[in-house]
Amino acid sequence: MKVILLCSDYQEKLFPYDKEWQPACLEVLNVSNITLQVDFLIENGIKPNEIHVLLGHKSKQVTHLLWKYSGIQLSSNFQDFRSFLAENYANLDEKTLIIRSDYVFVREDLKKILHHDSEDSILLIEKKESTEAICAKVENDEIKYFLGHPRDHYVTHQVAGVYSLSKEALQYIMHSSNGFEKRISGSMIPNSFYMENGLNQYIDDGSQITGIVADKEVFQMKFPWDILNANIYHLDLMMSQLTENDISSSAKIDKTASINGFIKVGDNSYLGKNVVVNGNLIIGNNVVIDNGAILNGNILIGDNSYVKDYAKIEGPTVIGKENKFGHNAEFKGVSMRGVSAVHYSEMFGVIGRYVDIAAACVSGILRFNDTRQPHKITGRIYTQENSNAIFIGDYTRTGINNVFFPGVKIGSNSALYPGLNIEKDVAHETLVIKKQEIIENSWGAKKYGW
C-alpha cells in the first residue's frame, strides 16, 4: 500500500503559529505530529519508499524532520493534490492511504482504517460543529454524500482527515473541479480544491465508500487552542498508562521529595530537595526539579529542562525541551522548546519556541461573566474550549509586569514594553511601546516641616 501525507497547506487561523509553523510539524507531547505519523506507518509495515509527502508551506521544516527516513518520497512544486496525482498515478497501488497531517489521531483509530477490508473508506468523527467542517451523511456505515460546512440536520458525521481509496476513486479526485458541486441552497464555498467534491461524483456514479467512525478524539491543528486541547487529551491518555514507577538507574531522587503519584524519570535527571509531586509525572533526560518546586496533576517535562526555586506547575501541562522555570514562576498549558520563565510569573496557555517570559507577567483568563473568550478570525466569531488561554508566538520577548487579557494572541518575533496591559492581539514582528503621561511636582524636606 502506498501512503500520501498531505502537509502543504498554510493555515491562517492558526495565528500566532501560522508564520513559523507548518501545521503538520506542530508537536504533540514534544514530538512533531508528522514524525508520529511516519513512525506509526513504518511500525505497521509501510516501507519508507512507499510513503509520499506532499510539501508546500514551510516545506523545509518538514524535510528537516523527515530526511533521516531513507527512501521517503518528498514532493513539492505541485499546484495542488490533483496535479500530484496526475504525475504519480501510474505508480500508485490498487489502494492508497491519504492522511492530512495537520490532524492528530490516536494510533488505534489509524489502525482501524489501515487494516479495513473495504475498497474505499474514510475516517469520520461524530459531528460537533457541522458549519465548521466538511461533513458526511452516513447510513448503515455507507457514506451517501459530502457537504461543506452544512447545517446540522443535513449530515451525521464530520470527515476526520484519513482516506483509504482505490485507484478508481483517485481518478475522480484527479479530475474534479474546484468548490463543491453538491451543496445546500445559499451556501458560499471558496473556489478551492476539495477531495470530497470528486468523491461525491464517485458515489453518484454508483460506487460505495465506507465510513469508519473513530473511537477516540481527533484534533485538527486549525486554531491556536487546538495545540493545547490535543496535548491535554493525549497527555491524559499517556498518563492513564503509567501504572507504576519507571526510574532510570542514573536518575536521583532526594529523600526530602514528596511524591504522590507514579513517576517516570529519564537518564541523569534529578528530583531534589523539598520537591512536591501531586499526580503523575513523566520527565525526560537531564531534567532538574529542585528546591521546593511544586508539580500538581499530569505533567510531562522535556529533556534538558529545569523547574526549581519554588516554581509551580499545574497540570495538565506539557513542558518542552530546554525549558527554564525558576523562582516562583507558575505555569499551566503547553510550552515549546527553549521557553524561559525564571522569575515570578503566572501564565496559562501556549508559549512558542524560545519565548522569554519576564518577571511579574500575569495572564488573566477568567472573564467577569465567566464565559469563553470570543475570537474574531477571518471575519467569523469563534468561541471554543480553552479560547481564554494566552497564545504567544515563537521568539517573542515579553516585558516586566505585562498583564495578558483573556485569549490574547501575540505574534512571533515581537517585543512588549514593560508594564503593558495586553488587551488585544499583537501582529507578527511588532514592538509595542507604552505611552504614559508624567506629572512632576516639587518635593523635599520642606514638605516635612523643615
N, C-alpha and C positions, 0 to 999 in steps of 0.2 A: 504494500500500500504506500502510495505517495502522500506526503503531508505538505500543506501550504500554510505558512504562518503569515498573517497579514499584519504588518506593523508599519504602515506607510502614512497614516492619517495624522494631520495636525488637529489638536483639539483645543479650540479657543476657550471653551467653557471651563477648562482645567486651570485657568489663571488662579494663582501665580506660578503654576508649574507647567505652563504651556511652552514658554520660550526655551527653557533649558532641558526639557524632557520630551523624549518620545514616550507616549503613554505606556507602551509595552515594556519599557525599561524601568518603570517605577517599581519600587521594592515592596515586597510583602515579607514581613519577618526578616528584614535585612538581606533578602535575596531578590534579584531582579526577576520580574514576572516572566519575561521571555526566557530566561535561563531555567526557571522552574518548569516551563512547558517543554523545552527541549530535553531536559533531563528526564521528565516523565516519559516522553516518546521513546527515548533510547532505552530506558528501563523496561519498556513494554514491547521491545522487539523491532522498533523502527530504526533503521540504519541512518547515520548522519547524511549519507549521499541520497537518501530518499526524502530529505527534508528541504523544502524550498522556502526561503524567507523573502517576502516582497517588501522592499525598503522604500522609504520616502522621507518624511520629516525626521530630522536628526538621524540620518542613516549611519553616520559614523559612530554614534552612540551604540547602535545595535551591533555593528561589526566589531567594535571593541569588546563586546561581551561574548560574541559567538565565534571569533576567528580561531579559537583553540579547538573547536569541534571539527576535526579533519573531515573534509568531504561535504560539509553542509553547503547548500546552494544559496548564495546571496544574490538577489536580483534587484536591480534598480533601473531608473530611466524608463519606466513604463508609465503611460498616461493614467491608467487605472487597471483594475484586475482583469478586465476584458482583453486588453492588449497583451497582458502577461499570459492569459490562457491561449490566445491566438498563436503566440510564439512557442509555447511549451506543450500544447495539447497532444501532439503526436507521442510525446514521451511519457504521458501520464498513464497510470494503471487503470484497470476497469473501475476501481473505486478510489476516490481521493478524499482525504480528510482535510477540511479547511477550518482553521482556528483564527478567530480575531484575537490577537494577542494583547489587546487592551482590556480583555475580560479576565477575571480571576476566578478560578474554579477549584473545587475540591477534587482530588485525584479520582475518587470513586465514580464521580459523575462523568469524567472524561473516559474512564474505562467502559462505562455503560454504552457509550456511542461508538467507541473504538472497536469493541467486540460485538456489536449488534449485527444480526444477520440480515437486516433489511437492505435492499438495494440502495435506497435513498432514505436518509434520516437526518433529523435536525434536533439539536438540544433546545429545550424550552424551559421556562420557569413559569410558575403561577403568576398571573398578571398582578401588577402592583399599581403602576401608573400608566395606563394604556396610551394616554395622549403624549407620553414622553418616549415612546418606544415603537419599534417595528414589531407587530403582533401577528398572531395566527388564530384562525378558527379551527378547532380540533374536535373531531367526532370519532369515537372509538379508536383512538390513537392515530387517526389519519388526518393530516392537515388538509383542510378544504381550500384555504386561501390565506394570503398575507395582506395586511393593510399597514400603512404608515401613519402612526400617531392617531389611531382612531378613537372614537368614544367607546366607553367601556362595554356597552351591550353588543357591539359588533364582533367581539373576539373573546377567546377563552384564555390565551396564554401570550407571553412575550418571548421573542426569539432571544436566545442566550449565547450566540456567538460561535457555535460549533456546527459544522455541516459535513456529513458523510454522504458523498454524492457520486453517482455513476457518471461515466463519460457522456452519456446522452443528456443528463441534466446539465452538465457543464457546457454542452453545446448551446442550450437555451440561454444560459447566463452570458456566454460569449457573444451572442447575437442580440442581446436585449437592448432596449432603448433606455434613455435616461428617465428619471422620475418613476412614477407608479401608474401603469395603465389602469389597474384596478384601484378605485378609490371611492370615497364617500362624497356625495354632493357637497360642495362648499369647502372641501379640504384644500389646503395650499401646501404643496410638496415641492421642495427645491428640485431644480432640473439637474440632478446629480445621479450618479450610478448607484443602484441598489441591486444586490444579487436576487433579492426576493421578487423583483419585478419579472425577471426571466423565469423564475421558478413558478410564478403564477401561471404563465403560459404553459409551462411544462405540465402543471396539474390540469389545466383546461384541456390539454390535448390527450388526457386520459391516463397520465402516469400518477403513481401514488408516492407520497412522502410520509414517512412515519414520524410522529412527534414523540420524542423521548424526554420526559419531564425529569429535571434534576432533583435529586433528593435533598441537596444542601443549597445554601445560598450561593448565588452567582453575582459578582460585582463587575461593573464596568467602570474603568478609570476615566470618568467623564467630567466630574466636578471635584474640587479640591477635597471636600469631605468624604468622597469615596475612598481616598487613600486612608483616611482614619478609620472608616467603617470596615473596610476589607481587612485591615491589620488587626483591629479588635476582634473580629469574627474568627480569623484564622489563629490568632493568639489563644483565644479560648479553646479552640479545637486542640491546639498543641498542648496546652496545659492540662486538658482533660486526660491526656495520655501519659502524663507524668504521675506515676503512682508509687514511686519510691525514689530515694536519693540516688544521684549518679554524680559522684565527685571524683575528679581526676586525681591520680596519685601524686601529681605535682602541685595540686592546689592546697591552700592552707586556710583554716578557719579558726579564728581566735576563740578561746574558751569563754569570753565575755559576750560573744554574739548570741542573740536570742532569735532562734529560727522556729517559726510556727507555720510549717508547710513543707512541701517537697522542694528540693533544690537540685539543679543540675549545674555543675561548676566545671568550666573548661580548664585547660592546661595553664599552669603558672598564675592562676587567679587567686585572690585573697579576700576573705571576709574578715574584717578587722575588729578592733575594739568597739564594744557597745553598739554594734550594728543591730538593728531590729528588722526582721523579715516576718511580715504577716501575710502569708499567701504563698503561691507557687512562684518560683524564681528560676530562670534559666540565664546563665551568664556565659559569655564566650571565653576566649583565651586572653590571658594577660589583662584581666579586669581587676581593678581595685575598688572595693567597697569598704569604707573605713570611717573611723572617728564619729560614731553616732549617727550614721546615715540611717534613714527610715524608709523602708520599702513596703508598701501596702498593696495587696491584690496581685493579680497576674502581671508579671513583668519579665520582659526579655531585654538583655543588655548585650550589645555587640562587642566584638573584640577590641582590645586596646583602649577601653574606656575607664573612667573613674567616676564614682559617686561617693562623696566624702564630706566631712566637716558639717554634719547635721543637715545635709541636703535631704529633701523628702520627695520620693517618687510615689505617685498614686497610680495604681493600676485601674483598668488595663492600659499598659504602656509598652511601646517598643522603642528602645533607645538604640540608635545606630552605632556604627563603629567609630572609634576615635572621638567619643564624646567626653565632655568635661562638665560635671555638675558638682559645684562646690558650695561654699559657706551659705547655708540656709536657702539655697535655691530650691524651689518647688516646681515640679513638672508633672503633667499628665498628657498623654497623647502619643504622637509619633515624631521622633527627631531623626533626621537623616544624618549622614556621615559628617563628622567634624564639628558638630554643634558645641558651643561653649556658653555655659551659664555658671560662672564661678563666684558670683556674689548674690546677695539676697534678690530673689525674684519669684514671681508666681505666674506660671504660664500654662495654658491648656490649648492644644491644637496640633497643627502640623508645622514643624520647623524645618526649613530646607537646608541643604548642604552648607556647612561651614558658616552658618549664621552665628553672629555674636549677640548674645542676649546680655545687655548691660545691666548694671546694678539697679535694683528697685523697679524693674519692669514688671507691670502687672496687667493681666488680661481680665477684663470684666465680661463674663459670658452669660450672666443672667439678666434678662430684661425685666423691667419693673412689672410688666403684665405677664411674666412667666411663659411667654410664647417663644417659638423658634424664630430666629432672625431671618427675615426675608432678604433675598439677594436678587437684584435685577441684573440678569446676564443675557446678553444679546437680545434685549428688548422684552424678556419674559421674566416673571417673578417666580423664584424657586424658594421653597421653604422645606428643608429636608432634615433628616436626623443628623445631629452634630453640625448644623449650619451656624450655630452660635460660636463654634470654635474659632481660634485665630489661625490664620494661614500666612506664613512668611516664606517668600521665595528664596532661592539659593543665593548665597554670598552677600546677603544683606546685613547691614550693621544697624542695630538699634541704639538709642541714646539713653543715658541715665534717666530713670524716672519716667519712661514712656508708659502711658496708660492706653491699652488697646480696648476699644469698644467691641461689643459682641459681633462676631462674624467678619471683622475687617480682614482684608487681604492686602498684603504688601508685596510688591513686585520684586523680582530678582535684581541684584546689583544696585540696591538702593540704600540710602542712608537717612536716618531720622535724628533730628536735633534733640538734645536733652530737654526734658520737661514737656514734651509734646503729648497732647491728647489725640490719639489716632481715631478719628470718628468716621472716616470713610476710606475707601480703597486707595492705595498708592500705586501708581503705574511702575512698570519696569524702569530701571536706570533713572531714578528720581531722587533728588536731595530735597528733603522737606525741612525748612527752617522756620522757627517760631518767631513771630513778630510780637514784641511786647513794648508797652509804654512804661517809662520810668519817671517817677516823681522824686525830685531831690529837694530836701529842706535842710536848713542848718541844724546842727546838733552839737552837743558838747557838755562840758562841766557846768556851765551856767544853767542848763536845764535842771540841774540837781541842786540849785540854790547857791552855787559858789559865785 
